[in-house]
């Protein structure tokens, strides 16, 4: 399923006040557990949305991972096996065969919205 440029494709995930800076929260959107990461910085606010399910363990724990930088990339470390996933595209740094599904994320007023990535 591919998203279009239609505003109707965006789904509410949570409110801005539910987010925690430099940390993850998990929202259930259309039956999918989505880990949302809010990263404020000098260049503005960044919002990332990736699958909460760790592909190595099968556990829904990615939203509890630690956000950091690795090799110039913003990543989240999975809490179980500590593998790192790039927040921009869900690719695992250590295991290229592993990838998290990603969503586009945006602020719409006080609401955080997501839609499937293209």
VMD Tcl script that builds the backbone (N, CA, C; Angstrom):
set m [mol new atoms 354]
animate dup $m
set s [atomselect $m all]
$s set {name element resname resid chain x y z} {
  {N N UNK 1 A 0.834 -1.172 0.000}
  {CA C UNK 1 A 0.000 0.000 0.000}
  {C C UNK 1 A 0.877 1.233 0.000}
  {N N UNK 2 A 0.690 2.104 -0.936}
  {CA C UNK 2 A 1.485 3.320 -1.026}
  {C C UNK 2 A 0.625 4.527 -0.739}
  {N N UNK 3 A 1.202 5.464 0.004}
  {CA C UNK 3 A 0.483 6.690 0.334}
  {C C UNK 3 A 0.514 7.645 -0.855}
  {N N UNK 4 A -0.480 8.469 -0.932}
  {CA C UNK 4 A -0.520 9.519 -1.932}
  {C C UNK 4 A -0.279 10.846 -1.233}
  {N N UNK 5 A -0.376 11.937 -1.992}
  {CA C UNK 5 A -0.199 13.250 -1.397}
  {C C UNK 5 A -1.482 13.778 -0.771}
  {N N UNK 6 A -2.494 12.959 -0.635}
  {CA C UNK 6 A -3.782 13.353 -0.106}
  {C C UNK 6 A -3.707 13.501 1.415}
  {N N UNK 7 A -4.242 14.608 1.947}
  {CA C UNK 7 A -4.259 14.807 3.400}
  {C C UNK 7 A -5.076 13.740 4.120}
  {N N UNK 8 A -5.982 13.084 3.415}
  {CA C UNK 8 A -6.803 12.049 4.031}
  {C C UNK 8 A -5.994 10.804 4.391}
  {N N UNK 9 A -4.781 10.669 3.846}
  {CA C UNK 9 A -3.921 9.524 4.158}
  {C C UNK 9 A -3.296 9.624 5.546}
  {N N UNK 10 A -3.239 10.814 6.115}
  {CA C UNK 10 A -2.638 11.024 7.427}
  {C C UNK 10 A -3.589 10.537 8.506}
  {N N UNK 11 A -3.034 9.828 9.502}
  {CA C UNK 11 A -3.821 9.294 10.611}
  {C C UNK 11 A -3.302 9.869 11.934}
  {N N UNK 12 A -4.204 10.231 12.856}
  {CA C UNK 12 A -3.752 10.718 14.156}
  {C C UNK 12 A -3.055 9.606 14.937}
  {N N UNK 13 A -1.944 9.954 15.577}
  {CA C UNK 13 A -1.194 8.982 16.380}
  {C C UNK 13 A -1.250 9.331 17.868}
  {N N UNK 14 A -1.025 10.598 18.177}
  {CA C UNK 14 A -1.049 11.057 19.558}
  {C C UNK 14 A -1.046 12.583 19.546}
  {N N UNK 15 A -0.960 13.178 20.702}
  {CA C UNK 15 A -0.854 14.633 20.812}
  {C C UNK 15 A 0.611 15.002 21.055}
  {N N UNK 16 A 0.959 16.210 20.695}
  {CA C UNK 16 A 2.330 16.694 20.885}
  {C C UNK 16 A 2.779 16.532 22.336}
  {N N UNK 17 A 1.892 16.802 23.258}
  {CA C UNK 17 A 2.246 16.725 24.691}
  {C C UNK 17 A 2.558 15.295 25.144}
  {N N UNK 18 A 2.166 14.294 24.349}
  {CA C UNK 18 A 2.468 12.898 24.687}
  {C C UNK 18 A 3.909 12.520 24.377}
  {N N UNK 19 A 4.568 13.301 23.529}
  {CA C UNK 19 A 5.946 12.995 23.124}
  {C C UNK 19 A 6.935 13.355 24.224}
  {N N UNK 20 A 8.064 12.658 24.230}
  {CA C UNK 20 A 9.151 12.919 25.172}
  {C C UNK 20 A 10.394 13.214 24.333}
  {N N UNK 21 A 11.026 14.359 24.573}
  {CA C UNK 21 A 12.210 14.746 23.800}
  {C C UNK 21 A 13.291 13.682 23.864}
  {N N UNK 22 A 13.862 13.360 22.701}
  {CA C UNK 22 A 14.974 12.419 22.581}
  {C C UNK 22 A 14.660 11.040 23.141}
  {N N UNK 23 A 13.411 10.659 23.030}
  {CA C UNK 23 A 12.970 9.368 23.529}
  {C C UNK 23 A 11.799 8.895 22.678}
  {N N UNK 24 A 11.366 7.675 22.897}
  {CA C UNK 24 A 10.282 7.123 22.105}
  {C C UNK 24 A 8.996 6.964 22.879}
  {N N UNK 25 A 7.884 7.052 22.171}
  {CA C UNK 25 A 6.568 6.678 22.679}
  {C C UNK 25 A 5.934 5.807 21.599}
  {N N UNK 26 A 5.014 4.969 22.002}
  {CA C UNK 26 A 4.398 4.050 21.051}
  {C C UNK 26 A 2.918 4.378 20.914}
  {N N UNK 27 A 2.454 4.397 19.673}
  {CA C UNK 27 A 1.048 4.643 19.375}
  {C C UNK 27 A 0.521 3.505 18.501}
  {N N UNK 28 A -0.737 3.179 18.686}
  {CA C UNK 28 A -1.397 2.182 17.848}
  {C C UNK 28 A -2.171 2.931 16.770}
  {N N UNK 29 A -1.748 2.765 15.519}
  {CA C UNK 29 A -2.360 3.463 14.394}
  {C C UNK 29 A -2.777 2.427 13.350}
  {N N UNK 30 A -4.057 2.360 13.086}
  {CA C UNK 30 A -4.589 1.405 12.106}
  {C C UNK 30 A -4.074 -0.011 12.355}
  {N N UNK 31 A -3.988 -0.408 13.616}
  {CA C UNK 31 A -3.567 -1.754 13.976}
  {C C UNK 31 A -2.072 -1.976 14.050}
  {N N UNK 32 A -1.266 -0.954 13.735}
  {CA C UNK 32 A 0.202 -1.084 13.771}
  {C C UNK 32 A 0.765 -0.348 14.984}
  {N N UNK 33 A 1.705 -0.995 15.686}
  {CA C UNK 33 A 2.415 -0.318 16.766}
  {C C UNK 33 A 3.536 0.510 16.154}
  {N N UNK 34 A 3.444 1.822 16.302}
  {CA C UNK 34 A 4.424 2.742 15.727}
  {C C UNK 34 A 5.186 3.418 16.855}
  {N N UNK 35 A 6.523 3.323 16.802}
  {CA C UNK 35 A 7.386 4.011 17.758}
  {C C UNK 35 A 7.680 5.409 17.203}
  {N N UNK 36 A 7.296 6.433 17.951}
  {CA C UNK 36 A 7.496 7.822 17.543}
  {C C UNK 36 A 8.657 8.405 18.335}
  {N N UNK 37 A 9.576 9.054 17.629}
  {CA C UNK 37 A 10.737 9.673 18.264}
  {C C UNK 37 A 10.760 11.162 17.927}
  {N N UNK 38 A 10.729 11.986 18.968}
  {CA C UNK 38 A 10.759 13.444 18.823}
  {C C UNK 38 A 12.159 13.919 19.211}
  {N N UNK 39 A 12.843 14.544 18.246}
  {CA C UNK 39 A 14.226 14.974 18.464}
  {C C UNK 39 A 14.339 16.469 18.155}
  {N N UNK 40 A 14.202 17.312 19.182}
  {CA C UNK 40 A 14.393 18.749 18.946}
  {C C UNK 40 A 15.883 19.056 18.858}
  {N N UNK 41 A 16.224 20.066 18.077}
  {CA C UNK 41 A 17.635 20.419 17.941}
  {C C UNK 41 A 17.803 21.841 17.469}
  {N N UNK 42 A 19.053 22.216 17.251}
  {CA C UNK 42 A 19.379 23.566 16.807}
  {C C UNK 42 A 18.776 23.881 15.439}
  {N N UNK 43 A 18.579 22.852 14.620}
  {CA C UNK 43 A 18.068 23.052 13.268}
  {C C UNK 43 A 16.554 22.832 13.187}
  {N N UNK 44 A 15.881 22.763 14.323}
  {CA C UNK 44 A 14.434 22.575 14.341}
  {C C UNK 44 A 14.038 21.244 14.937}
  {N N UNK 45 A 12.767 20.936 14.810}
  {CA C UNK 45 A 12.220 19.709 15.369}
  {C C UNK 45 A 12.234 18.595 14.324}
  {N N UNK 46 A 12.585 17.407 14.764}
  {CA C UNK 46 A 12.522 16.242 13.885}
  {C C UNK 46 A 11.596 15.222 14.541}
  {N N UNK 47 A 10.803 14.583 13.722}
  {CA C UNK 47 A 9.860 13.584 14.194}
  {C C UNK 47 A 10.009 12.352 13.312}
  {N N UNK 48 A 10.229 11.201 13.937}
  {CA C UNK 48 A 10.444 9.954 13.208}
  {C C UNK 48 A 9.418 8.919 13.665}
  {N N UNK 49 A 9.013 8.053 12.754}
  {CA C UNK 49 A 8.051 7.001 13.054}
  {C C UNK 49 A 8.535 5.691 12.433}
  {N N UNK 50 A 8.794 4.704 13.290}
  {CA C UNK 50 A 9.271 3.396 12.836}
  {C C UNK 50 A 8.464 2.300 13.527}
  {N N UNK 51 A 8.558 1.091 12.991}
  {CA C UNK 51 A 7.883 -0.060 13.573}
  {C C UNK 51 A 8.400 -0.307 14.985}
  {N N UNK 52 A 7.497 -0.616 15.895}
  {CA C UNK 52 A 7.895 -0.897 17.270}
  {C C UNK 52 A 8.424 -2.322 17.435}
  {N N UNK 53 A 8.210 -3.171 16.459}
  {CA C UNK 53 A 8.613 -4.578 16.548}
  {C C UNK 53 A 10.068 -4.762 16.134}
  {N N UNK 54 A 10.865 -5.279 17.053}
  {CA C UNK 54 A 12.270 -5.594 16.789}
  {C C UNK 54 A 12.318 -6.837 15.905}
  {N N UNK 55 A 12.887 -6.741 14.696}
  {CA C UNK 55 A 12.887 -7.894 13.798}
  {C C UNK 55 A 13.737 -9.065 14.282}
  {N N UNK 56 A 14.716 -8.822 15.126}
  {CA C UNK 56 A 15.583 -9.918 15.601}
  {C C UNK 56 A 14.891 -10.744 16.687}
  {N N UNK 57 A 14.236 -10.077 17.635}
  {CA C UNK 57 A 13.602 -10.787 18.746}
  {C C UNK 57 A 12.113 -11.023 18.529}
  {N N UNK 58 A 11.489 -10.204 17.693}
  {CA C UNK 58 A 10.046 -10.284 17.502}
  {C C UNK 58 A 9.255 -9.564 18.579}
  {N N UNK 59 A 9.953 -8.952 19.539}
  {CA C UNK 59 A 9.288 -8.251 20.636}
  {C C UNK 59 A 8.981 -6.799 20.248}
  {N N UNK 60 A 7.907 -6.279 20.781}
  {CA C UNK 60 A 7.520 -4.890 20.538}
  {C C UNK 60 A 8.188 -3.981 21.569}
  {N N UNK 61 A 9.445 -3.613 21.278}
  {CA C UNK 61 A 10.251 -2.883 22.262}
  {C C UNK 61 A 11.028 -1.693 21.696}
  {N N UNK 62 A 10.997 -1.463 20.397}
  {CA C UNK 62 A 11.849 -0.427 19.793}
  {C C UNK 62 A 11.570 0.945 20.394}
  {N N UNK 63 A 10.327 1.240 20.726}
  {CA C UNK 63 A 9.984 2.528 21.321}
  {C C UNK 63 A 10.643 2.775 22.664}
  {N N UNK 64 A 11.180 1.728 23.282}
  {CA C UNK 64 A 11.882 1.857 24.568}
  {C C UNK 64 A 13.390 1.955 24.390}
  {N N UNK 65 A 13.836 1.998 23.129}
  {CA C UNK 65 A 15.269 2.049 22.839}
  {C C UNK 65 A 15.874 3.416 23.133}
  {N N UNK 66 A 17.184 3.450 23.118}
  {CA C UNK 66 A 17.939 4.677 23.394}
  {C C UNK 66 A 18.298 5.348 22.080}
  {N N UNK 67 A 17.992 6.649 21.997}
  {CA C UNK 67 A 18.295 7.448 20.812}
  {C C UNK 67 A 19.714 7.977 20.921}
  {N N UNK 68 A 20.457 7.931 19.822}
  {CA C UNK 68 A 21.816 8.454 19.815}
  {C C UNK 68 A 22.312 8.644 18.400}
  {N N UNK 69 A 23.604 8.928 18.282}
  {CA C UNK 69 A 24.242 9.107 16.974}
  {C C UNK 69 A 25.283 8.002 16.793}
  {N N UNK 70 A 25.317 7.459 15.589}
  {CA C UNK 70 A 26.292 6.425 15.259}
  {C C UNK 70 A 26.702 6.641 13.811}
  {N N UNK 71 A 27.980 6.893 13.592}
  {CA C UNK 71 A 28.469 7.112 12.239}
  {C C UNK 71 A 27.813 8.293 11.552}
  {N N UNK 72 A 27.495 9.333 12.309}
  {CA C UNK 72 A 26.871 10.516 11.739}
  {C C UNK 72 A 25.375 10.384 11.506}
  {N N UNK 73 A 24.788 9.280 11.910}
  {CA C UNK 73 A 23.355 9.019 11.720}
  {C C UNK 73 A 22.632 9.013 13.060}
  {N N UNK 74 A 21.412 9.515 13.061}
  {CA C UNK 74 A 20.553 9.426 14.229}
  {C C UNK 74 A 19.957 8.021 14.259}
  {N N UNK 75 A 20.140 7.311 15.370}
  {CA C UNK 75 A 19.720 5.913 15.477}
  {C C UNK 75 A 18.967 5.675 16.782}
  {N N UNK 76 A 18.284 4.538 16.828}
  {CA C UNK 76 A 17.728 4.022 18.070}
  {C C UNK 76 A 18.332 2.637 18.272}
  {N N UNK 77 A 18.780 2.368 19.511}
  {CA C UNK 77 A 19.329 1.054 19.856}
  {C C UNK 77 A 18.206 0.202 20.426}
  {N N UNK 78 A 17.981 -0.953 19.828}
  {CA C UNK 78 A 16.951 -1.852 20.336}
  {C C UNK 78 A 17.340 -2.304 21.744}
  {N N UNK 79 A 16.394 -2.307 22.675}
  {CA C UNK 79 A 16.733 -2.639 24.066}
  {C C UNK 79 A 17.176 -4.073 24.307}
  {N N UNK 80 A 16.829 -5.012 23.428}
  {CA C UNK 80 A 17.170 -6.411 23.699}
  {C C UNK 80 A 18.546 -6.809 23.198}
  {N N UNK 81 A 18.787 -6.669 21.902}
  {CA C UNK 81 A 20.061 -7.104 21.338}
  {C C UNK 81 A 20.990 -5.942 20.991}
  {N N UNK 82 A 20.533 -4.745 21.243}
  {CA C UNK 82 A 21.346 -3.515 21.099}
  {C C UNK 82 A 21.733 -3.180 19.664}
  {N N UNK 83 A 21.083 -3.800 18.666}
  {CA C UNK 83 A 21.382 -3.402 17.296}
  {C C UNK 83 A 20.787 -2.006 17.061}
  {N N UNK 84 A 21.408 -1.250 16.168}
  {CA C UNK 84 A 21.038 0.145 15.920}
  {C C UNK 84 A 20.271 0.285 14.603}
  {N N UNK 85 A 19.172 0.999 14.657}
  {CA C UNK 85 A 18.363 1.268 13.474}
  {C C UNK 85 A 18.381 2.763 13.193}
  {N N UNK 86 A 18.657 3.122 11.919}
  {CA C UNK 86 A 18.611 4.529 11.532}
  {C C UNK 86 A 17.166 4.999 11.585}
  {N N UNK 87 A 16.941 6.140 12.218}
  {CA C UNK 87 A 15.586 6.648 12.335}
  {C C UNK 87 A 15.047 7.163 11.005}
  {N N UNK 88 A 15.922 7.629 10.124}
  {CA C UNK 88 A 15.436 8.214 8.869}
  {C C UNK 88 A 14.852 7.188 7.911}
  {N N UNK 89 A 15.349 5.923 7.960}
  {CA C UNK 89 A 14.849 4.932 7.011}
  {C C UNK 89 A 14.647 3.527 7.601}
  {N N UNK 90 A 14.906 3.349 8.899}
  {CA C UNK 90 A 14.680 2.069 9.559}
  {C C UNK 90 A 15.727 0.996 9.319}
  {N N UNK 91 A 16.775 1.302 8.558}
  {CA C UNK 91 A 17.819 0.318 8.234}
  {C C UNK 91 A 18.669 0.008 9.461}
  {N N UNK 92 A 18.947 -1.272 9.678}
  {CA C UNK 92 A 19.816 -1.692 10.773}
  {C C UNK 92 A 21.272 -1.475 10.366}
  {N N UNK 93 A 22.056 -0.885 11.248}
  {CA C UNK 93 A 23.461 -0.595 10.960}
  {C C UNK 93 A 24.296 -1.871 10.962}
  {N N UNK 94 A 24.098 -2.730 11.948}
  {CA C UNK 94 A 24.927 -3.930 12.094}
  {C C UNK 94 A 24.482 -5.083 11.207}
  {N N UNK 95 A 23.196 -5.200 10.956}
  {CA C UNK 95 A 22.646 -6.331 10.201}
  {C C UNK 95 A 21.823 -5.796 9.030}
  {N N UNK 96 A 22.430 -5.624 7.858}
  {CA C UNK 96 A 21.735 -5.017 6.709}
  {C C UNK 96 A 20.450 -5.735 6.289}
  {N N UNK 97 A 20.310 -7.011 6.657}
  {CA C UNK 97 A 19.087 -7.732 6.294}
  {C C UNK 97 A 17.905 -7.340 7.186}
  {N N UNK 98 A 18.186 -6.615 8.273}
  {CA C UNK 98 A 17.121 -6.170 9.170}
  {C C UNK 98 A 16.728 -4.729 8.851}
  {N N UNK 99 A 15.440 -4.485 8.883}
  {CA C UNK 99 A 14.941 -3.129 8.630}
  {C C UNK 99 A 13.605 -2.965 9.349}
  {N N UNK 100 A 13.397 -1.780 9.890}
  {CA C UNK 100 A 12.109 -1.436 10.471}
  {C C UNK 100 A 11.252 -0.745 9.422}
  {N N UNK 101 A 9.988 -1.065 9.389}
  {CA C UNK 101 A 9.053 -0.330 8.527}
  {C C UNK 101 A 8.986 1.118 9.035}
  {N N UNK 102 A 8.841 2.053 8.130}
  {CA C UNK 102 A 8.806 3.468 8.507}
  {C C UNK 102 A 7.508 4.118 8.046}
  {N N UNK 103 A 7.177 5.200 8.695}
  {CA C UNK 103 A 6.043 6.038 8.350}
  {C C UNK 103 A 6.524 7.475 8.252}
  {N N UNK 104 A 5.839 8.270 7.480}
  {CA C UNK 104 A 6.068 9.712 7.531}
  {C C UNK 104 A 5.357 10.202 8.775}
  {N N UNK 105 A 5.890 11.237 9.393}
  {CA C UNK 105 A 5.276 11.795 10.598}
  {C C UNK 105 A 5.312 13.313 10.508}
  {N N UNK 106 A 4.280 13.943 11.070}
  {CA C UNK 106 A 4.224 15.404 11.052}
  {C C UNK 106 A 3.411 15.894 12.243}
  {N N UNK 107 A 3.620 17.169 12.540}
  {CA C UNK 107 A 2.774 17.870 13.495}
  {C C UNK 107 A 1.677 18.564 12.700}
  {N N UNK 108 A 0.466 18.431 13.153}
  {CA C UNK 108 A -0.662 19.152 12.582}
  {C C UNK 108 A -1.353 19.838 13.747}
  {N N UNK 109 A -0.896 21.072 14.036}
  {CA C UNK 109 A -1.350 21.743 15.250}
  {C C UNK 109 A -0.803 20.995 16.452}
  {N N UNK 110 A -1.695 20.587 17.349}
  {CA C UNK 110 A -1.294 19.843 18.547}
  {C C UNK 110 A -1.239 18.338 18.293}
  {N N UNK 111 A -1.669 17.911 17.125}
  {CA C UNK 111 A -1.751 16.484 16.818}
  {C C UNK 111 A -0.484 15.996 16.098}
  {N N UNK 112 A -0.071 14.775 16.435}
  {CA C UNK 112 A 0.986 14.086 15.699}
  {C C UNK 112 A 0.276 13.116 14.755}
  {N N UNK 113 A 0.626 13.193 13.470}
  {CA C UNK 113 A -0.019 12.355 12.482}
  {C C UNK 113 A 1.031 11.531 11.730}
  {N N UNK 114 A 0.620 10.356 11.272}
  {CA C UNK 114 A 1.507 9.491 10.485}
  {C C UNK 114 A 0.772 9.008 9.241}
  {N N UNK 115 A 1.563 8.584 8.268}
  {CA C UNK 115 A 1.042 7.887 7.095}
  {C C UNK 115 A 2.141 6.990 6.581}
  {N N UNK 116 A 1.774 5.919 5.879}
  {CA C UNK 116 A 2.817 5.015 5.358}
  {C C UNK 116 A 3.827 5.758 4.514}
  {N N UNK 117 A 5.090 5.369 4.631}
  {CA C UNK 117 A 6.149 5.982 3.829}
  {C C UNK 117 A 5.991 5.540 2.382}
  {N N UNK 118 A 6.485 6.349 1.478}
  {CA C UNK 118 A 6.393 6.041 0.055}
  {C C UNK 118 A 7.340 4.913 -0.298}
}
mol reanalyze $m
mol bondsrecalc $m
mol representation Tube
mol addrep $m
